[in-house]
Amino acid sequence: MMPTNLPLPEADPATSATVKDWLARFAACVREVDYASAYPFWHDAIVIFGTYQELVKSRQRWTDTQWDNVWPRTADFAFDLENTLVLASPDGAMAVAVTPWTSTGFHPDGTPFDRPGRATIVLAKQPDGRWVGVHSHMSLGRGVPQDSHGKRLVKAR
């Protein structure tokens, strides 16, 4: 049995920086409602959990069921990189980002509200050195309304 009191396997500074850069670049795609630019961040066969879906397998199904229900209806999405913890496997092949995020939601009358949440994102390093998301679990903070009524256009599919 492995001891449970060992330190967490935190990523080294270089790995942490590349994962946080990945998060920042992906968040920009969400803010722009740019699905086409976001696709390369994720594995085609990703498995996710989210606010609107309990279990989704495939990036296309994730787009159709989760992204379409959230990205055009919210604004200002950003990961809180200052409070992000990056864990990594000893061989550097996998990393996990544990991160809070913020966004703006909209009531039916158009008034904005804070829409914070948290995410766990599992990344696999590709042979070319890129990180690709293989699992995501994003959820809203407690008491945050699930529905947002923004009406932004999708920039690119």
Secondary structure, DSSP 8 states (H G I E B T S, - for coil): ---S-S---B--HHHHHHHHHHHHHHHHHHHHTBHHHHGGGEEEEEEEE-SS-S-EESHHHHIIIIIHHHGGG-EEEEE-GGG-EEEE-TTSSEEEEEEEEEEEEE-TTS-EEE--EEEEEEEEE-TTS-EEEEEEEEEE-TT--S--------SB-
